[in-house]
Amino acid sequence: MRVWSKALIGGVAVALTVAGCAGSGSSSSSSGTTTAPPAGPRTITVWLMNGSAPTTLTDELNKEFQDSHKDVTVKYEIQQWNGIQDKLTTALASNNPPDVIEIGNTQAPKFASDGVLEDVTANVNDFNGANWLASLKASGQWDGKQYAVPFYAANREILYRKDLFEQAGITAPPTSRQEWLDAIGKLKAKFGSDPNFQALYLPGQNWYTLLSFIYDEGGDIAKQDGKKFTGSLETPEVKAALDFYKQLVDVSGTKAPKDADEQTPEQAGIFGQGKVAMMVALPWEVATAAKSDPTIKDKTSGFPIPSKTAGQTAPVFQGGSDLAIPGNSKNKDLAREYLKLITSDKYQAQFAKAGMIPGTSKDVSALQADPVNAAMAKASPNGKSTPATPGWATIEAGQNPIKDMLTAYLTGAKTFEQATKDADDALNKAFSS
């Protein structure tokens, strides 16, 4: 999950037999039908993922919820990402699922289209809807309705060595693509005699970085027509994005493989060896790099991925999590109250303190104290997610065709026309699966 696409681990879910199950719980539903909740003590079961909400947050939240709801117990269970797809598939198809679940933002369209999540369109305002992150809001929508609520997110930025920048005469972080290229030139002029030096570490399959360039050019990886999605890589905008990516690879002196992503090998470990000036990464990769050299934490800062337009940040891929109510929940009234509390400014502020972008609050002031987190926060309003189609599950579970496209183009194995056509064909096959 640290790649922050919230990938569908465990493979593509099997088709669910869900006719009539969504909205069949015993309490109020978004359709307006209301039945009395059960009398006596009740238990609400909440599944959140390992490493998501800080313990201080969940302890305080669950106590407040129980204190304000007489005879209600919160059964809080931490789930592991490994195997969660299959576990959720089974639970959501049962008659006794949990009442609140956390799902990856790329998982949400699959479960929403399967009809196993409660429609919460009527409750958006109750869940701080005016402040939702646009990227996570889109991931929780299906067929014009809202089935999942933003929880928290993160996006990539450029981590850089302050000391190396200073020695190379770079007085301020780049605020445009051209300034970024100029900084690479200065770093190479200063340190290029070292055969192990890399001004920028950029593997050939870092497709999250490519997405920023595509978005910045005004393109996208797919277009939507109602429920139908089709690949849209065969465009001048994608050509410009690929060419800039290739330019970075060619001029930076990166020694990263062209046929692997940022996890193979782990780029933070390479950065921690002290011979890399920049990498496109998530904020917490600083801590990973510091395992090799503890002093690197104080030497590292960050700046947003710059736009081709001077002074602007490029749009970024935003990964994260949503919250949802299973359609077969027996405690939908309590689930809605729980979502109302966890999406409040009070608890969302704790995500910012933990170094995450809050999903339902625009207050990111807690991120400003750390320059690395501040850079992530600055780019977050321009965040976008992958296409909100159930077919994305096939891509997450298999080989991403955008990675293959990158490698083919960077190595010259395919022309732009052939590389993008093959990728579009693979995307369309996945979208229709």
C-alpha positions in Angstrom: 0.0 0.0 0.0 2.9 2.4 0.4 2.9 3.0 -3.4 -0.3 4.9 -2.5 -2.5 3.8 -5.2 -4.2 1.7 -2.5 -3.9 -1.2 -5.0 -6.3 -4.0 -5.0 -4.3 -6.7 -3.2 -5.5 -10.2 -3.6 -6.7 -10.0 -7.2 -9.9 -9.0 -8.8 -13.1 -9.6 -6.8 -15.4 -12.3 -8.1 -18.8 -11.2 -9.3 -21.2 -10.8 -6.4 -24.8 -11.9 -6.2 -26.2 -8.8 -4.6 -29.6 -8.3 -6.1 -31.7 -6.5 -3.5 -29.0 -6.4 -0.8 -28.0 -2.8 -0.9 -30.1 -0.6 1.3 -31.7 -3.6 3.0 -30.5 -2.8 6.6 -32.9 -2.4 9.5 -32.4 1.3 10.0 -32.8 4.5 8.0 -31.6 4.5 4.4 -31.0 7.2 1.9 -34.2 6.3 0.0 -36.1 7.9 2.8 -37.6 4.7 4.2 -37.1 4.5 8.0 -37.6 1.7 10.4 -37.0 1.7 14.1 -33.6 0.7 15.3 -33.4 -2.4 17.5 -34.1 -1.8 21.2 -31.4 -2.5 23.9 -27.6 -2.6 23.7 -26.1 -2.4 20.2 -22.7 -2.9 18.7 -21.3 -1.0 15.7 -18.4 -2.8 14.0 -15.8 -0.6 12.4 -13.0 -1.9 10.1 -10.1 0.5 9.5 -6.8 -0.4 7.9 -3.5 -1.0 9.5 -1.4 2.2 9.5 -4.3 4.5 8.6 -5.8 6.4 11.5 -3.4 7.2 14.5 -4.3 5.3 17.6 -4.7 8.5 19.5 -7.4 9.5 17.0 -9.4 6.2 17.1 -9.2 5.9 20.9 -10.6 9.4 21.4 -13.1 9.0 18.6 -14.5 5.7 19.8 -14.8 6.9 23.4 -16.6 10.1 22.3 -19.0 8.0 20.1 -19.8 5.6 22.9 -20.2 8.4 25.5 -22.7 10.1 23.2 -24.7 7.0 22.3 -26.2 5.2 25.2 -25.9 1.4 25.2 -23.7 1.4 22.1 -20.3 -0.3 21.9 -17.8 0.3 19.1 -16.2 -2.9 18.0 -13.1 -1.5 16.4 -11.1 -3.9 14.3 -7.8 -3.2 12.4 -7.5 -4.9 9.1 -4.4 -5.8 7.0 -4.1 -4.6 3.4 -2.8 -8.0 2.3 -5.8 -10.0 1.4 -8.4 -7.3 2.2 -10.0 -7.4 -1.3 -11.1 -11.0 -0.8 -12.1 -10.4 2.8 -14.2 -7.4 1.9 -15.8 -9.2 -1.0 -16.9 -12.0 1.3 -18.0 -9.7 4.1 -20.0 -7.3 1.8 -21.9 -10.2 0.3 -22.9 -11.6 3.7 -25.9 -10.7 5.9 -23.7 -9.6 8.8 -21.0 -7.3 7.4 -19.2 -4.6 9.5 -21.1 -1.3 9.7 -18.3 1.1 8.6 -15.4 0.1 6.4 -12.3 1.8 5.0 -11.5 1.1 1.4 -8.8 2.2 -1.0 -9.8 5.0 -3.3 -9.2 2.7 -6.3 -11.4 0.0 -4.7 -14.4 2.2 -4.2 -15.7 2.1 -7.8 -15.7 -1.7 -7.9 -17.7 -2.1 -4.7 -20.0 0.7 -5.6 -20.9 -0.7 -9.0 -21.4 -4.2 -7.4 -24.3 -2.7 -5.4 -22.9 -3.6 -2.0 -22.4 -0.1 -0.6 -25.0 2.2 0.9 -26.0 5.2 -1.1 -25.0 8.2 1.1 -25.8 11.0 -1.5 -28.4 12.5 0.8 -25.8 12.7 3.7 -22.9 14.5 1.9 -23.5 17.7 3.8 -23.6 15.8 7.1 -20.1 14.5 6.4 -18.5 17.9 5.8 -19.1 17.6 2.1 -18.3 21.2 1.3 -14.6 20.5 2.2 -14.1 17.2 0.5 -11.0 16.5 -1.6 -12.1 16.5 -5.2 -10.0 13.4 -6.1 -11.5 11.2 -3.3 -15.0 12.5 -3.8 -14.8 11.3 -7.5 -13.5 7.9 -6.5 -16.5 7.3 -4.3 -19.1 8.1 -7.0 -20.9 5.8 -9.3 -23.7 6.4 -11.7 -24.3 9.9 -10.3 -24.5 8.8 -6.7 -22.1 8.9 -3.8 -21.2 5.6 -2.2 -18.0 6.4 -0.3 -16.7 9.3 1.7 -13.2 10.8 1.6 -11.0 9.8 4.5 -7.4 10.9 4.0 -4.9 11.1 1.2 -1.3 11.8 0.2 0.5 12.8 -3.0 4.0 12.9 -4.3 6.4 15.8 -4.3 10.1 16.3 -5.1 12.4 15.5 -2.2 15.7 17.2 -2.5 19.0 17.6 -0.6 19.3 21.1 0.7 23.0 20.9 1.2 23.7 19.8 -2.4 21.4 22.5 -3.8 23.3 25.1 -1.8 26.7 23.9 -2.9 25.5 24.0 -6.5 24.4 27.6 -6.2 20.7 26.9 -6.3 19.1 29.5 -4.1 15.5 28.5 -4.2 13.5 25.4 -5.1 12.3 25.3 -8.8 8.8 26.7 -9.5 8.6 25.7 -13.1 9.7 22.8 -15.3 12.4 25.0 -16.8 13.8 25.9 -13.4 13.8 22.2 -12.6 15.9 21.5 -15.6 18.2 24.4 -14.8 18.7 23.0 -11.3 19.6 19.6 -12.8 22.2 21.4 -15.0 23.7 23.2 -12.0 23.9 20.0 -9.9 25.6 18.1 -12.7 28.1 20.9 -13.2 29.0 20.8 -9.6 29.0 17.1 -8.9 29.0 15.4 -12.3 32.7 14.3 -12.0 31.5 11.8 -9.4 30.4 8.7 -11.5 27.9 7.7 -8.8 26.2 11.1 -8.6 22.6 11.4 -9.8 20.9 14.8 -10.0 17.5 13.1 -10.1 16.7 9.4 -9.5 13.8 8.6 -11.8 13.0 5.0 -12.7 11.4 4.3 -16.1 8.1 3.1 -14.7 7.2 5.8 -12.2 3.8 6.3 -13.8 2.5 8.4 -10.9 5.1 11.1 -12.0 4.0 10.7 -15.6 0.4 11.3 -14.6 1.4 14.7 -13.2 2.9 15.7 -16.6 -0.1 14.4 -18.5 -2.5 16.3 -16.3 -0.3 19.4 -16.6 -0.5 19.2 -20.4 -4.3 19.1 -20.2 -4.5 15.3 -21.0 -5.7 12.3 -19.1 -5.3 8.5 -19.2 -9.0 7.9 -19.9 -12.2 9.7 -20.9 -15.6 9.0 -19.5 -19.0 8.8 -21.2 -21.6 7.9 -18.6 -20.5 4.6 -17.2 -18.1 3.9 -20.1 -14.4 4.6 -19.9 -12.0 4.5 -22.8 -8.2 5.0 -22.9 -7.1 8.4 -24.1 -3.3 8.1 -24.3 -3.0 8.6 -28.1 -3.0 12.4 -27.8 -0.6 15.3 -28.3 -0.9 16.0 -24.6 0.4 12.6 -23.6 3.1 12.9 -26.3 4.3 16.1 -24.6 4.2 14.5 -21.2 6.2 11.5 -22.3 8.8 13.7 -24.0 9.3 15.7 -20.8 9.6 12.5 -18.8 12.2 11.3 -21.3 14.0 14.6 -21.2 14.3 14.3 -17.4 15.7 10.7 -17.7 18.2 11.7 -20.4 19.6 14.9 -18.8 19.5 14.0 -15.1 22.1 11.2 -15.1 19.7 8.8 -13.4 20.9 5.3 -13.1 17.5 4.0 -12.3 16.3 1.0 -14.5 13.9 1.9 -17.3 12.0 -1.3 -16.9 11.1 -1.0 -13.1 9.3 1.3 -10.8 10.3 3.2 -7.7 10.1 0.2 -5.5 12.4 -2.0 -7.5 14.9 -1.2 -6.1 13.4 0.9 -3.3 14.3 4.4 -4.3 14.4 5.7 -0.7 17.3 3.4 0.0 19.2 4.8 -3.1 18.5 8.3 -1.9 19.8 7.4 1.5 23.2 6.5 0.1 24.0 10.2 -0.3 24.7 10.4 -4.1 21.2 11.5 -5.2 20.1 15.1 -5.1 16.4 14.6 -5.9 13.6 12.0 -6.2 9.9 12.2 -6.8 8.5 10.6 -3.7 6.0 10.5 -0.8 6.9 12.5 2.4 7.5 9.5 4.6 10.2 8.2 2.2 12.5 10.6 4.0 12.3 8.4 7.1 13.1 5.3 5.0 16.1 7.0 3.5 17.3 8.0 7.0 17.6 4.4 7.9 20.8 4.4 5.8 21.9 7.8 7.0 20.2 9.4 10.0 21.6 12.8 9.1 19.8 12.9 5.8 16.5 13.9 7.5 17.9 17.3 8.4 19.4 17.7 5.0 16.2 17.0 3.0 13.3 19.3 2.1 10.6 19.2 -0.6 8.9 21.2 -3.3 5.8 20.5 -5.3 6.2 18.9 -8.8 6.4 22.1 -10.9 4.1 22.9 -13.8 5.2 23.9 -17.2 3.5 27.2 -16.3 5.9 29.2 -14.1 4.8 29.7 -10.5 2.2 26.9 -10.6 2.3 23.4 -9.3 1.5 20.4 -11.5 -1.7 18.4 -10.8 -0.8 15.3 -8.8 -2.0 11.7 -8.5 -3.6 11.5 -5.1 -3.9 8.1 -3.4 -5.7 7.5 -0.2 -8.7 5.9 1.4 -12.5 6.3 1.5 -15.1 5.3 4.1 -18.3 3.5 3.3 -21.3 1.8 4.8 -22.0 -1.7 3.7 -25.4 -2.2 2.1 -26.3 -5.0 4.4 -25.3 -3.2 7.6 -27.9 -3.7 10.4 -26.8 -0.4 12.0 -26.9 2.2 9.2 -28.2 4.9 11.6 -25.2 4.5 13.8 -22.8 4.1 10.9 -24.0 7.5 9.6 -23.4 9.1 13.0 -20.0 7.5 13.2 -19.1 8.9 9.7 -20.4 12.3 10.8 -18.0 12.3 13.7 -14.9 11.0 12.0 -15.3 13.4 9.1 -15.6 16.4 11.4 -12.9 19.1 11.5 -11.9 17.9 15.0 -10.8 14.5 13.9 -9.6 15.4 10.4 -7.2 17.8 11.9 -5.4 14.8 13.5 -4.7 13.4 10.1 -2.9 16.6 9.2 -0.9 16.4 12.4 0.1 12.8 11.4 1.4 14.0 8.0 -1.6 13.2 5.8 -4.0 15.3 3.7 -7.4 15.3 5.5 -10.1 14.1 3.2 -13.0 16.2 4.5 -11.2 19.4 5.7 -9.4 22.2 4.0 -7.4 22.9 7.1 -3.8 21.8 6.4 -2.1 24.2 8.8 -0.7 21.4 10.8 1.3 20.3 7.8 3.0 23.7 7.4 5.4 23.1 10.3 7.4 20.6 8.3 8.7 21.8 4.8 8.3 18.3 3.3 4.7 18.0 4.4 4.1 21.6 3.5 5.1 20.8 -0.1 2.6 18.0 -0.3 -0.1 20.1 1.1 0.6 22.9 -1.4 -0.1 20.5 -4.3 -3.0 18.7 -2.8 -5.8 20.9 -4.1 -4.9 19.9 -7.6 -5.0 16.2 -6.8 -6.7 13.7 -9.1 -7.4 9.9 -8.8 -7.4 7.1 -11.3 -10.5 6.6 -13.5 -13.5 5.8 -11.3 -14.3 2.6 -13.1 -14.6 -0.9 -11.7 -12.3 -2.0 -14.5 -9.4 -0.4 -12.8 -9.4 -3.4 -10.5 -8.0 -5.5 -13.3 -5.1 -3.0 -13.8 -4.3 -2.9 -10.1 -4.2 -6.7 -10.0 -2.0 -7.2 -13.0 0.6 -5.4 -15.1 -0.2 -1.7 -15.5 -0.1 -0.9 -19.2 1.1 2.6 -18.5 4.3 1.2 -17.0 4.8 -0.9 -20.2 4.2 2.2 -22.3 6.8 4.2 -20.4 9.5 1.5 -20.7 8.7 0.9 -24.4 9.0 4.7 -25.2 12.0 5.4 -23.1 14.0 2.5 -24.5 12.9 3.2 -28.1 11.4 -0.3 -28.3 8.2 1.3 -29.7 7.3 4.5 -31.3 4.9 6.9 -29.5 2.1 5.8 -31.7 2.6 2.1 -31.1 3.3 2.4 -27.4 0.2 4.5 -26.7 -2.1 2.4 -28.9 -1.0 -0.8 -27.2 -1.6 0.9 -23.8 -5.0 2.2 -24.8 -6.0 -1.3 -26.1 -4.9 -2.8 -22.7 -6.8 -0.2 -20.8 -10.0 -0.7 -22.8 -9.8 -4.4 -22.3 -9.5 -3.9 -18.5 -12.3 -1.3 -18.5 -14.7 -3.7 -20.2 -13.8 -6.7 -18.0 
